[in-house]
């Protein structure tokens, strides 16, 4: 999605998960991803994640942030 200018950057981290899916307790290794984008692209990013993700129901959580203006300006400039 960086190449599509939907996000400015992303961070990947390995996680161990335990969750209930269709009545069964599941455990697994997963990759969590933090993606930086602007609010106006939220819907497009969610749609694209659902297209690309192998899970039928990927965990997508939105955090609205405030921060360093230079960083936020860079995110805005690097996205469509």
Secondary structure, 3 states (H helix, E strand, C coil): CCCCCCCCEEEEEEEEEEEEECCEEEEEEEEEEEEECCHHHHHHHHHHHHHHCCCCCCCCCCCCCCCCHHHHHHHHHHCC
